[in-house]
Amino acid sequence: MATLAEAELTGGDLRLGAVRERTQRYTSYDVTFRSTTAGAGTAPLRVSGVLNVPAGRGPFPAVVLAHGYIDPAVYVRGQGMTRERGFLAERGFVALHVDYRNHAESTDDPRVETAVRLGYSADVVAAARALTGSRDVRVDTDRISLFGRSMGGGVMLKALAAEPGLFAAGVGWASVSSLEAENFAQFQRPDAPLAQLRAEYRGRHGLPADDPEFWLGVSARPNLERITEPVLMVHGRFDDTCPPVWARATQRALSRAGVDSTLEWYDDGHAFGPAFVAAMERTVAFLEARMPA
């Protein structure tokens, strides 16, 4: 996280591609934009995504969307937050869904796993900068927020901590833990023998038990005091993927760090089925209050 915060996180060159969908309220495009390089001496990465632009002249408030974990081998462009993207565009927000590096049509970064996906946070920062610099999409550059779900909730917190002041607000739905060692224990440790996991994470660091300082260093929680934006966390009481105790712990940590944060609970699971509309309406109200015209 220290390296991410010190890095020059670049972004721009938003390019509109094919029209995916056109409704009375918005038009949806395939897009690409430039993101931070994969390492010294390498060219900038190109990240794909999907952009919904409301009907009208703008300038519009905007939301960058950070999706949850989907195996990159099966992931397709724009997957994971289609409902959220459409809901936001229908209510007057430009919504840019970021595929992340190594996903869909994006450039591959061979370091993404050993860097514990910090590159994903660089990509959402790049998306905000791409929107800011676009001549094709009229965005109010003072009203760009970041909305992540599940793994994307962690991406959101790290991006806010790395680039304080870039976004107007942050939203996290059904977020992973703000401690990466807990995420490892929940999602990666059960899936493979310990020897295989050690082999995959060899090099600069080991597993959480081998190098706890590294795993704390790539976590959002020790860096939450860097966040200057208001944050809304939304979680289901019956979430069996990202345990509710994680949301409570992150909210306590945000409060201790002095972040203007709120945790909203719904009687729903990880995917937000019955509570989706209510949770989205709450999210839109939060964004409108924190990004007034």
Backbone torsions as a table, in degrees:
resi	resn	phi	psi	omega
1	MET	NA	-37.2	178.2
2	ALA	-61.8	-41.9	178.5
3	THR	-65.3	-40.8	179.3
4	LEU	-62.6	-42.8	-178.7
5	ALA	-67.0	-32.0	-178.4
6	GLU	-85.6	-17.9	-176.0
7	ALA	-70.2	153.5	172.6
8	GLU	-86.2	97.3	-176.6
9	LEU	-85.1	112.3	-174.5
10	THR	-99.5	176.5	177.1
11	GLY	171.0	152.8	178.7
12	GLY	159.3	-162.4	175.5
13	ASP	55.5	50.3	177.0
14	LEU	-68.8	123.4	-178.5
15	ARG	-119.6	124.9	177.8
16	LEU	-84.5	132.0	177.6
17	GLY	-109.0	-137.7	-176.1
18	ALA	-66.7	148.0	173.5
19	VAL	-77.5	124.4	179.1
20	ARG	-88.3	-36.9	-174.0
21	GLU	-158.8	144.1	175.7
22	ARG	-135.0	120.2	177.4
23	THR	-120.7	179.6	178.4
24	GLN	-67.2	-23.8	-173.7
25	ARG	-103.4	-21.5	-179.1
26	TYR	-160.3	164.5	172.4
27	THR	-121.6	137.6	-177.5
28	SER	-111.2	131.7	-176.9
29	TYR	-124.4	146.9	160.2
30	ASP	-73.1	138.1	-179.3
31	VAL	-139.1	164.1	166.8
32	THR	-137.1	158.2	174.5
33	PHE	-152.3	165.8	-177.9
34	ARG	-90.4	137.2	177.9
35	SER	-125.6	177.3	-178.1
36	THR	-60.7	148.4	-178.4
37	THR	-62.8	162.4	178.3
38	ALA	-82.6	-8.3	-179.4
39	GLY	165.1	172.2	-178.0
40	ALA	-57.5	133.3	176.8
41	GLY	81.5	4.2	-179.8
42	THR	-105.1	156.5	179.6
43	ALA	-74.9	156.5	175.2
44	PRO	-56.7	146.0	177.4
45	LEU	-79.3	153.0	172.1
46	ARG	-113.4	124.8	-175.4
47	VAL	-111.1	135.4	178.4
48	SER	-94.2	168.9	178.8
49	GLY	-178.9	-170.7	177.7
50	VAL	-131.5	135.2	-176.1
51	LEU	-121.8	124.8	172.8
52	ASN	-103.5	127.7	-178.9
53	VAL	-119.7	122.1	-179.5
54	PRO	-63.6	155.7	173.0
55	ALA	-68.0	146.9	-179.5
56	GLY	119.2	-178.1	-173.4
57	ARG	-92.3	-27.7	-175.4
58	GLY	76.4	-166.7	4.2
59	PRO	-71.7	147.7	-174.6
60	PHE	-106.1	150.3	164.1
61	PRO	-67.0	157.4	-175.0
62	ALA	-135.2	153.1	176.1
63	VAL	-131.7	126.0	172.2
64	VAL	-89.6	130.9	-175.7
65	LEU	-107.4	127.3	179.7
66	ALA	-112.6	107.0	-172.6
67	HIS	-77.0	166.6	178.0
68	GLY	-82.9	-179.1	-175.2
69	TYR	-69.4	126.8	168.5
70	ILE	-137.6	132.4	-178.3
71	ASP	-50.7	120.1	-179.3
72	PRO	-56.5	-22.9	-179.4
73	ALA	-68.6	-23.8	-178.8
74	VAL	-117.3	-8.6	-177.8
75	TYR	-63.2	140.4	174.4
76	VAL	-122.2	157.0	-174.2
77	ARG	-50.2	129.9	175.0
78	GLY	78.8	10.0	-174.6
79	GLN	-78.3	142.8	169.6
80	GLY	111.9	-30.4	-179.3
81	MET	-137.5	38.4	-179.6
82	THR	-62.3	-42.9	-179.4
83	ARG	-61.7	-45.6	-178.1
84	GLU	-64.2	-40.7	-178.7
85	ARG	-61.7	-45.7	179.2
86	GLY	-67.2	-41.1	-179.5
87	PHE	-60.1	-45.3	-178.4
88	LEU	-66.6	-43.3	-178.7
89	ALA	-64.7	-36.0	178.4
90	GLU	-65.6	-20.3	-179.8
91	ARG	-106.2	18.4	169.4
92	GLY	93.4	13.8	177.6
93	PHE	-104.1	133.4	162.4
94	VAL	-65.7	131.9	-177.9
95	ALA	-126.5	116.0	-179.1
96	LEU	-110.4	108.7	177.3
97	HIS	-85.6	121.2	-177.6
98	VAL	-95.2	124.8	178.5
99	ASP	-73.6	-26.2	-171.7
100	TYR	79.5	156.5	172.0
101	ARG	-59.1	150.3	-179.6
102	ASN	71.5	7.9	179.7
103	HIS	-121.2	144.5	173.9
104	ALA	51.1	-121.6	-176.3
105	GLU	-94.0	9.5	-177.9
106	SER	-75.7	157.8	174.0
107	THR	-67.8	144.8	177.0
108	ASP	-82.5	142.0	173.7
109	ASP	-119.2	109.3	-175.4
110	PRO	-65.9	-13.9	-177.2
111	ARG	-94.4	2.4	-166.5
112	VAL	-63.8	-37.3	-178.4
113	GLU	-76.5	-43.9	-179.2
114	THR	-68.5	-21.1	174.5
115	ALA	-89.9	11.4	178.3
116	VAL	52.2	42.9	170.8
117	ARG	62.5	22.4	175.6
118	LEU	-60.9	-25.9	177.9
119	GLY	-61.0	-27.0	178.2
120	TYR	-64.1	-38.4	177.1
121	SER	-66.8	-37.7	174.6
122	ALA	-60.3	-36.0	-178.1
123	ASP	-69.7	-37.0	178.9
124	VAL	-74.1	-31.5	172.1
125	VAL	-62.3	-44.7	178.5
126	ALA	-60.8	-37.4	179.3
127	ALA	-62.2	-42.2	178.0
128	ALA	-62.9	-40.9	179.7
129	ARG	-69.2	-34.0	177.2
130	ALA	-65.2	-41.1	176.9
131	LEU	-64.4	-41.6	-179.2
132	THR	-60.9	-37.6	-176.5
133	GLY	-92.6	1.4	-174.6
134	SER	-74.5	137.8	172.3
135	ARG	-96.1	-10.9	-176.7
136	ASP	-93.8	-22.0	-177.3
137	VAL	-123.7	121.9	-177.1
138	ARG	-85.4	102.2	-178.0
139	VAL	-116.1	138.0	171.7
140	ASP	-76.0	107.0	-171.2
141	THR	-67.5	-14.6	176.1
142	ASP	-89.1	-2.7	-176.1
143	ARG	-129.3	63.0	175.4
144	ILE	-119.5	121.6	-179.4
145	SER	-115.7	170.5	-177.2
146	LEU	-126.0	127.9	-174.4
147	PHE	-128.7	115.7	178.6
148	GLY	-121.8	147.9	175.9
149	ARG	-124.5	141.6	180.0
150	SER	56.4	-119.5	176.0
151	MET	-54.1	-35.2	179.1
152	GLY	-64.6	-22.6	174.2
153	GLY	-65.4	-40.0	174.8
154	GLY	-66.9	-40.0	176.0
155	VAL	-58.1	-42.5	-179.6
156	MET	-61.5	-49.5	-178.0
157	LEU	-61.9	-41.0	-179.9
158	LYS	-67.4	-38.3	179.2
159	ALA	-66.3	-41.4	178.3
160	LEU	-63.4	-39.4	179.5
161	ALA	-70.7	-34.1	-178.7
162	ALA	-74.2	-35.1	-174.8
163	GLU	-130.3	66.4	-180.0
164	PRO	-59.9	134.8	179.2
165	GLY	94.0	-12.5	-179.5
166	LEU	-72.4	-45.2	-179.5
167	PHE	-97.8	156.9	178.0
168	ALA	-85.0	-25.3	-177.9
169	ALA	-166.6	164.1	176.8
170	GLY	-130.9	144.5	177.4
171	VAL	-130.8	134.0	176.4
172	GLY	-128.5	119.8	177.7
173	TRP	-104.2	131.6	173.4
174	ALA	47.7	47.0	-169.0
175	SER	-72.4	151.1	169.5
176	VAL	-66.4	176.1	179.0
177	SER	-69.0	153.0	173.4
178	SER	-85.3	5.1	172.4
179	LEU	-116.1	119.1	-174.1
180	GLU	-68.2	-26.7	177.3
181	ALA	-63.4	-35.5	177.4
182	GLU	-68.9	-38.9	177.0
183	ASN	-64.1	-41.2	177.9
184	PHE	-60.2	-46.4	-178.3
185	ALA	-64.0	-33.0	-176.8
186	GLN	-81.2	-40.3	-168.4
187	PHE	-110.5	-31.4	-174.6
188	GLN	-107.0	-39.2	-177.6
189	ARG	-58.5	-39.9	-178.6
190	PRO	-73.5	-12.9	-169.0
191	ASP	-92.0	-11.1	-175.7
192	ALA	-153.3	154.6	175.5
193	PRO	-59.6	149.9	-177.0
194	LEU	-57.7	-39.4	-179.7
195	ALA	-62.1	-39.2	179.0
196	GLN	-67.1	-42.7	179.2
197	LEU	-62.7	-40.4	178.4
198	ARG	-63.0	-38.7	178.9
199	ALA	-65.5	-39.6	-178.8
200	GLU	-69.1	-30.4	-177.1
201	TYR	-103.9	19.0	178.6
202	ARG	-68.7	165.5	178.1
203	GLY	113.4	-117.2	-173.2
204	ARG	-76.1	-17.6	-177.9
205	HIS	-153.3	164.7	177.0
206	GLY	-111.0	-160.1	177.3
207	LEU	-75.0	168.2	-177.2
208	PRO	-52.2	-38.5	179.3
209	ALA	-71.1	-25.5	-179.0
210	ASP	-81.9	-36.8	-174.0
211	ASP	-143.3	71.0	-176.4
212	PRO	-61.8	-30.2	-179.0
213	GLU	-66.1	-39.4	177.6
214	PHE	-61.4	-48.1	-176.2
215	TRP	-65.7	-31.6	173.2
216	LEU	-69.9	-36.3	-178.6
217	GLY	-68.4	-24.2	177.8
218	VAL	-98.0	8.8	-179.8
219	SER	-94.0	152.9	177.9
220	ALA	-73.0	-35.6	-167.1
221	ARG	-56.7	-44.6	-179.3
222	PRO	-68.0	-9.0	-175.8
223	ASN	-113.0	9.2	-174.9
224	LEU	-64.9	-24.7	-179.8
225	GLU	-66.5	-14.0	177.3
226	ARG	-78.4	-15.0	-175.9
227	ILE	-75.3	128.1	179.4
228	THR	-108.8	-8.1	-175.4
229	GLU	-95.5	153.3	171.3
230	PRO	-67.1	147.0	-176.3
231	VAL	-130.8	132.6	172.1
232	LEU	-111.3	122.1	174.7
233	MET	-107.2	133.8	-178.6
234	VAL	-124.9	130.7	-175.9
235	HIS	-146.2	148.0	177.0
236	GLY	-90.3	137.2	-179.7
237	ARG	-65.1	-21.1	-176.2
238	PHE	-110.1	22.5	-179.1
239	ASP	-69.1	115.8	179.1
240	ASP	-105.7	8.5	174.3
241	THR	-99.6	-53.2	173.9
242	CYS	-112.8	100.0	-171.5
243	PRO	-55.0	139.6	178.3
244	PRO	-54.0	-28.4	179.1
245	VAL	-60.9	-30.2	176.7
246	TRP	-63.8	-43.1	-179.6
247	ALA	-62.7	-42.2	179.2
248	ARG	-63.0	-42.8	-178.5
249	ALA	-66.3	-41.4	178.8
250	THR	-65.8	-40.9	179.3
251	GLN	-63.6	-40.9	176.9
252	ARG	-62.3	-41.7	-179.8
253	ALA	-66.7	-39.5	176.3
254	LEU	-61.7	-43.4	179.6
255	SER	-63.4	-44.3	178.8
256	ARG	-62.4	-31.8	-179.7
257	ALA	-80.5	-3.0	178.4
258	GLY	83.1	15.4	179.7
259	VAL	-80.4	136.0	173.9
260	ASP	-71.7	95.7	-171.7
261	SER	-133.4	151.6	179.1
262	THR	-136.4	139.5	174.8
263	LEU	-116.2	118.7	179.7
264	GLU	-107.5	136.3	-179.0
265	TRP	-109.7	145.0	175.7
266	TYR	-135.4	149.8	177.0
267	ASP	-80.4	79.4	-176.0
268	ASP	-157.3	172.2	179.2
269	GLY	-97.5	-156.8	-173.4
270	HIS	-68.7	-38.2	-172.2
271	ALA	-82.5	-11.8	-177.5
272	PHE	57.3	84.6	176.5
273	GLY	-96.7	-82.8	-177.9
274	PRO	-59.0	-31.4	-175.6
275	ALA	-93.1	5.7	-172.9
276	PHE	-58.6	-51.6	-175.9
277	VAL	-63.3	-44.7	179.6
278	ALA	-61.7	-41.8	-179.9
279	ALA	-68.4	-36.9	177.7
280	MET	-69.0	-39.3	177.5
281	GLU	-63.0	-39.2	176.1
282	ARG	-64.5	-40.2	179.4
283	THR	-64.4	-45.4	179.0
284	VAL	-62.4	-41.9	178.5
285	ALA	-61.1	-41.4	177.2
286	PHE	-61.5	-47.5	-178.3
287	LEU	-64.5	-41.1	179.9
288	GLU	-66.2	-35.8	178.7
289	ALA	-71.4	-35.2	-177.3
290	ARG	-90.1	-12.6	177.0
291	MET	-128.1	60.0	-175.8
292	PRO	-64.9	147.9	-179.5
293	ALA	-67.5	NA	NA
